[in-house]
C-alpha cells in the first residue's frame, strides 16, 4: 500500500493533523483577542477623565460610580438601594451631565398616576381632536427617584419602556431614544411609606447595587467639598454616539466557551441547587431567570472593557454575580427565619460551583 497521497506527499499522522489544526485555531483566537484589546483601548480613552470627574463630584462611592458606568456601557437599567443622603441622586445627575444627551428626573410619590410618567392624550377643541402630550420618559437618561414610594400601577408603567424601549399612548406606539437608560433609586423596603417592587419590575433591572456609608476619611472630604461648593458642575466628557460605539466594542469582547458554561451553571444552581451538591433548596423560593444569564454575560463583558481587556475572565463573572442576581433570587420563609439572604445564597454558589 502506498504511503503517499494523490498529490504525491506523505500523509501526516492523524494526531499531528489534529494538533496542527488546534494550533491554527488558537492562533486565530489570540489574534482576534489582540485586535479586540486594541479596539477596547482606543474606544475607552475617555474612561480616566470620566472617573476623575465623577470621583470629584461623588466622593467615596466607587462601587456606585462603577455600576452607573456599567449600565451606561451595556444599556442595562440600574437599581440603586440605600438610605437617604448617600449621594444616589447626585451620582445620577453627574452621570447625565457627563454624557451629551437628554435627561429627566422623575420624583415618585404615592399620588402619582401612570400618565405623569408616560404622557397622555389632550383634547384640542380648535382641531376637534386629541393630541399626544409626551411624558418625561421620552429622554435618554431617566432618574426614577425613590421609585418604591409610588404605587404598583405607576411602577408598572415603566415596564414596557424599560424592556421594549417604546411607550403606548392612546393606542399609538412611540419609540424611545436609542440611548435609553433608567437609573432608579429606592429606599430599603423596611422604610415607612415604601411599596416593594414586584418581581416582574425587578427583573427588568440589570443590576441592583447596594449603596453604603462612606468611611470616616471619605466623609471628611465630603464635608470639605460641601463647605466650598455644594452645586454639581460636570462638563460633558462623552457624546451619546461615542457610548453607542463603545457598546459595539463591548459586544465583541471574547468570552471562552468554558466561561459561558460557568455563567449558565451559576444561574442554574439558583434553580436546582441539588444538582450542584448544594443544600439550599429550602432557602430558595424562586431562582434567577434567563435574563440573569444574559445580563451576567453583558456585565462581565463590561467589566473586561473597564479593565481595558479584550477577553473575559472568571473573576469578571464572580464580580458581576452579586449585583446581577441578588434581586432575582427570591428567598423562602425558612431563609427569612434563619436570616439567610440572597447574597448568602449567591456566595455559597460561587464557593461551590467549579471555576474554569
C-alpha positions in Angstrom: 0.0 0.0 0.0 1.4 3.4 -0.9 2.0 5.9 1.9 1.7 8.8 -0.5 -1.3 11.0 -1.0 -2.7 11.5 -4.6 -0.7 14.8 -4.6 2.5 12.8 -4.0 3.0 13.9 -0.4 3.4 11.7 2.6 0.2 11.6 4.7 0.7 13.0 8.2 -0.5 11.0 11.2 -4.0 11.9 12.4 -2.7 13.2 15.8 -0.3 15.6 14.1 -3.1 16.9 11.8 -5.3 17.5 14.8 -2.6 19.3 16.7 -1.8 21.5 13.7 -5.5 22.4 13.3 -5.7 23.2 17.1 -2.7 25.4 16.9 -4.1 27.3 13.9 -7.4 27.8 15.8 -5.6 29.1 18.9 -3.5 31.4 16.7 -6.7 32.8 15.3 -8.2 33.3 18.8 -5.1 35.0 20.1 -5.0 37.3 17.0 -8.7 38.1 17.5 -8.2 38.9 21.2 -5.3 41.2 20.4 -7.4 43.1 17.8 -10.3 43.4 20.3 -8.0 44.6 23.0 -6.7 47.3 20.7 -10.2 48.4 19.9 -11.1 48.4 23.6 -8.1 50.7 24.4 -8.9 53.0 21.6 -12.6 53.4 22.4 -12.0 53.7 26.2 -9.7 56.7 26.2 -12.4 58.8 27.9 -12.7 56.5 31.0 -9.9 58.0 33.1 -11.3 61.6 32.7 -14.8 60.3 33.4 -13.8 58.5 36.6 -11.8 61.5 37.8 -14.6 64.0 37.3 -17.2 61.6 38.8 -15.0 61.0 41.8 -14.6 64.7 42.5 -18.4 65.1 42.5 -19.4 61.9 44.3 -16.8 61.2 47.0 -16.4 57.7 48.4 -18.8 55.8 46.2 -16.6 54.0 43.7 -18.9 51.0 43.6 -21.9 53.2 42.8 -20.0 55.0 40.0 -18.9 51.7 38.5 -22.5 50.4 38.5 -23.7 53.5 36.7 -20.9 53.2 34.2 -21.7 49.6 33.5 -25.4 50.5 33.0 -24.4 53.2 30.6 -22.0 50.9 28.6 -24.4 48.0 28.3 -27.8 49.7 28.1 -28.9 47.9 31.2 -31.1 49.6 33.8 -29.7 50.0 37.3 -31.5 50.0 40.7 -29.7 51.7 43.5 -30.8 50.9 47.0 -29.6 52.8 50.1 -30.7 55.0 52.9 -31.4 58.7 52.1 -28.4 61.0 51.9 -25.9 58.6 50.3 -25.5 60.6 47.0 -27.6 58.3 44.8 -29.4 61.1 43.1 -26.3 63.3 43.0 -24.4 60.5 41.2 -27.1 60.0 38.5 -27.3 63.8 37.9 -23.5 63.9 37.5 -23.6 61.0 35.1 -26.3 62.7 33.0 -24.1 65.8 32.8 -21.1 63.8 31.7 -23.0 62.5 28.6 -24.2 64.9 26.0 -27.8 63.7 25.9 -31.2 64.4 27.2 -32.0 63.8 30.9 -35.2 63.9 33.1 -35.7 63.4 36.8 -39.0 61.8 37.9 -39.7 62.1 41.6 -42.0 59.2 42.6 -44.7 60.0 45.1 -47.8 58.0 46.4 -50.3 60.2 44.5 -48.7 59.7 41.0 -50.5 58.4 38.0 -49.0 56.4 35.0 -49.8 59.4 32.8 -47.4 61.5 34.9 -44.6 59.4 33.5 -45.7 58.2 30.1 -47.8 61.1 28.9 -51.5 61.3 27.8 -53.9 62.5 25.2 -55.2 66.1 25.4 -58.3 67.3 23.6 -57.7 70.2 21.3 -61.0 72.0 20.7 -59.7 74.0 17.8 -59.0 70.9 15.7 -61.7 68.8 17.4 -59.1 66.1 18.0 -56.8 64.6 20.6 -53.1 65.4 20.8 -50.5 63.3 22.5 -48.5 65.1 25.2 -45.4 63.0 25.8 -44.2 62.5 29.4 -40.7 62.8 30.9 -39.9 59.1 30.0 -39.1 60.4 26.5 -35.5 61.1 27.3 -32.2 59.2 27.0 -31.4 59.1 30.8 -34.2 58.8 33.3 -33.7 59.3 37.0 -36.5 57.4 38.7 -36.0 58.9 42.2 -37.4 56.8 45.1 -39.2 54.5 42.7 -40.7 52.4 45.6 -42.6 55.3 47.0 -45.1 55.1 44.2 -47.9 52.5 44.0 -47.6 49.4 41.8 -49.6 50.7 38.8 -47.1 53.6 38.5 -44.1 51.3 38.8 -45.6 49.0 36.2 -45.9 52.0 33.8 -42.2 51.7 33.2 -42.2 48.0 32.3 -42.9 48.5 28.6 -40.5 51.4 28.3 -37.7 49.5 30.1 -38.0 46.3 28.2 -39.3 47.3 24.7 -37.9 50.9 24.5 -41.4 52.0 23.4 -44.5 53.5 25.0 -48.1 53.1 24.1 -50.4 56.2 24.5 -54.0 56.2 23.3 -53.4 53.1 21.1 -50.4 54.6 19.4 -46.9 53.3 19.9 -43.9 55.7 20.3 -40.3 54.6 20.2 -37.9 55.9 22.8 -34.3 57.1 22.1 -31.7 54.5 21.1 -29.7 55.5 24.1 -32.3 54.9 26.8 -31.4 54.2 30.4 -33.4 54.1 33.6 -31.4 54.7 36.8 -33.7 54.2 39.7 -33.1 54.8 43.4 -35.1 53.2 46.2 -35.1 53.3 50.0 -34.8 50.0 51.9 -38.3 48.3 51.9 -38.3 48.5 55.7 -38.7 52.3 55.5 -42.1 53.8 56.1 -44.1 54.6 53.1 -42.4 52.3 50.6 -44.0 49.8 48.2 -41.9 46.7 47.3 -41.2 46.4 43.6 -42.9 43.4 42.0 -40.8 40.6 40.7 -41.5 41.5 37.0 -40.3 45.0 37.6 -37.2 43.9 39.5 -36.2 41.5 36.7 -36.1 44.4 34.2 -33.1 45.9 36.1 -29.8 44.5 35.0 -28.1 45.5 38.3 -29.2 46.1 41.9 -26.4 47.9 43.7 -26.4 48.4 47.5 -25.1 51.8 48.4 -23.5 52.0 51.8 -22.0 54.7 54.1 -18.6 56.3 53.2 -15.6 55.8 55.5 -14.6 58.5 58.1 -11.9 59.8 55.8 -14.2 60.0 52.9 -16.9 61.7 55.0 -14.3 64.4 56.0 -13.6 65.0 52.3 -17.4 65.3 51.7 -17.6 67.9 54.5 -14.7 70.0 53.0 -16.3 69.9 49.5 -19.7 71.0 50.7 -18.1 73.9 52.6 -16.6 75.2 49.3 -19.4 74.5 46.9 -22.4 72.2 47.0 -23.5 72.6 43.4 -22.8 70.0 40.8 -20.5 71.1 37.9 -19.8 68.3 35.5 -18.6 69.2 32.0 -19.5 66.8 29.3 -17.0 64.0 28.8 -18.5 61.9 26.0 -21.3 62.0 23.5 -24.2 59.6 23.1 -22.8 58.4 19.8 -19.5 57.5 21.4 -21.4 55.5 24.0 -23.2 53.5 21.3 -19.8 52.8 19.6 -18.4 51.6 22.9 -21.3 49.2 23.3 -20.5 47.6 19.9 -16.9 47.1 21.1 -18.1 45.6 24.3 -20.4 43.2 22.4 -17.3 41.9 20.5 -15.2 41.1 23.6 -14.1 37.5 23.6 -15.7 35.0 26.1 -14.4 31.4 26.2 -16.9 28.6 25.9 -15.9 27.4 29.4 -16.8 30.8 30.9 -20.2 30.7 29.2 -20.8 27.3 30.7 -19.7 28.7 34.1 -22.3 31.5 33.8 -25.1 29.1 32.9 -24.0 26.8 35.9 -24.2 29.7 38.3 -27.7 30.7 37.2 -29.0 27.1 37.1 -27.6 26.5 40.6 -30.1 29.0 41.9 -33.0 27.0 40.4 -31.8 23.4 41.1 -29.1 23.6 43.8 -29.2 19.9 44.4 -27.7 19.2 41.0 -24.6 21.1 42.2 -24.3 19.4 45.6 -25.8 22.5 47.3 -28.1 22.1 50.3 -30.0 25.3 49.5 -33.4 24.1 48.2 -35.3 25.1 51.4 -34.0 28.6 51.3 -34.8 29.4 47.7 -38.4 30.3 46.7 -37.6 31.0 43.0 -34.2 31.1 41.2 -32.8 33.6 38.7 -34.5 34.0 35.3 -32.8 33.6 31.9 -32.4 37.4 32.0 -29.8 36.8 34.7 -27.8 34.7 32.3 -27.9 37.3 29.5 -27.1 40.1 31.9 -24.3 38.2 33.6 -22.6 37.9 30.3 -23.1 41.6 29.4 -21.8 42.9 32.7 -18.8 40.6 32.6 -18.0 42.0 29.1 -18.3 45.5 30.5 -16.0 44.7 33.4 -13.4 43.4 31.0 -13.9 46.7 29.0 -13.3 48.8 32.1 -10.1 46.8 32.8 -9.0 47.5 29.2 -9.1 43.8 28.2 -10.4 42.2 25.1 -11.4 39.0 26.9 -13.5 38.0 30.0 -12.0 36.2 33.0 -13.8 34.1 35.6 -13.2 36.9 38.1 -15.2 39.2 36.0 -18.2 36.8 36.2 -17.8 36.4 40.0 -17.6 40.2 40.5 -20.8 40.7 38.5 -22.7 37.9 40.1 -23.9 39.7 43.2 -25.4 42.8 41.6 -26.9 40.8 38.7 -28.6 38.1 40.8 -29.3 39.5 44.3 -32.7 40.8 43.2 -33.5 37.8 41.1 -33.1 35.1 43.8 -36.2 35.1 45.9 -35.7 33.7 49.4 -38.2 31.5 51.2 -39.8 31.9 54.7 -37.3 29.4 56.0 -34.5 31.6 54.8 -36.0 34.7 56.5 -36.5 32.8 59.7 -32.8 31.8 59.7 -31.6 35.3 58.4 -30.3 33.8 55.2 -30.2 36.4 52.5 -30.0 36.1 48.7 -26.4 37.3 49.0 -25.6 34.4 51.3 -27.0 32.0 48.7 -25.1 33.5 45.9 -21.9 33.5 47.9 -22.4 29.8 48.7 -23.0 29.0 45.0 -19.8 30.9 44.0 -17.8 29.0 46.5 -19.2 25.6 45.3 -19.5 25.7 41.5 -16.2 24.8 39.9 -14.3 27.8 38.3 -13.0 27.1 34.8 
